[in-house]
Amino acid sequence: MCFVGPSGCGKTTLLRIVAGLETPSEGQVYLGERDLTHVPVHRRDVGMVFQSYALFPHLSVAENVAYGLRIRGVPRRQRLERAQELLDLVKLPDVGAKRVSQLSGGMRQRVAMARALALDPALFLLDEPLSALDAKLREGMQVELRRLQRRVGVTTIIVTHDQEEAMTMADLVVVMGDNRVQQVGPPLEIYRRPVNRFVAGFVGSNNFLPARVVSAGEVEVAGVRAPLARDAARVAPGSSVTVAVRPENLRLRPRAPAGAALQGSVVFVRDLGRVVETRVRVHDLELIVSGHGGYAEGDGVWVELPDADLVALES
């Protein structure tokens, strides 16, 4: 599970409450059937990786990994064997004798994970563990961390403000904003079926169009009728709504297509290599269209609306 949201929305505070580092002002924390609300940190059976990794610079890598076992009184040979097993698991088999200062950021992150897993926790918590890494390494570590979680099989909660990280690593995403949970669901459901404008605007890029409900499953946008991705029967015909549509679900056409489309002009083109982002002025709206490009500023175009990907959000 991934808690995702902007800075200050409460996701790290929630994680710290689960870990026992903060006391909730109301509500309870359960792990399975066990009430952890007033259980001290060291009795919760929780492993946590902090944003700063919090590794001990005076200990070797293996001693860092085995530190929790040492506190529990596990014999030295046994705990170092366990440390080596975990270093093998995180693909750092040859660094046990090194100092933490000799490791790269990505390697330190793996050591911190190995240390948190050493006690076989029932719950694994990660507080923005990849935020200190550069973009390329962070992308690779997202996949590695997901694979590791699947191999270990431990229930994991990760906190991040990176939406791609949440989409890559989680089975279930909790979108937080304004100090509350906005939506909970699988990544693709969050992306394709946001429940409100906050979720639609925070997770990925979106275009927001004012519209009017014509009938169940159909809206009128700038005088053009278009079908919705989900049933709008809960909103009475004639009601004003906001329609969200992803840039990749729009298409640019040089001439009016047979389906629903809006006429406009290109105001800006940004070539990102793998995709071209075209901004089109339609009346007083500016739409973002992601595709293969082929248009220049000033070109007159038609923005073709999708026939199954418009999401209506109540205004």
ABEGO torsion letter per residue (X at the ends): XBBBEBBGAGAAAAAAAAAGABBBABEBBBBEABBAAABBAAAAGBBBBBAAGGBBAABBAAAAAAAAAAAAGBBAAAAAAAAAAAAAAAGBAAAAABBAAABBAAAAAAAAAAAAAAAGBABBBBBGAAAABBAAAAAAAAAAAAAAAAAAGBBBBBBBABAAAAAAABABBBBBBGGBBABBEBAAAAAABBABAAAAAABEBBBBBBBBBABBGBBBBGGBBBBBABBAAABBBGBBBBBBBBAAABBBBABBBABBBBBBBBABBBBAGABBBBBBBBEABBBBBBBAEGBBBGBBBBBBBBAAABBBBBX
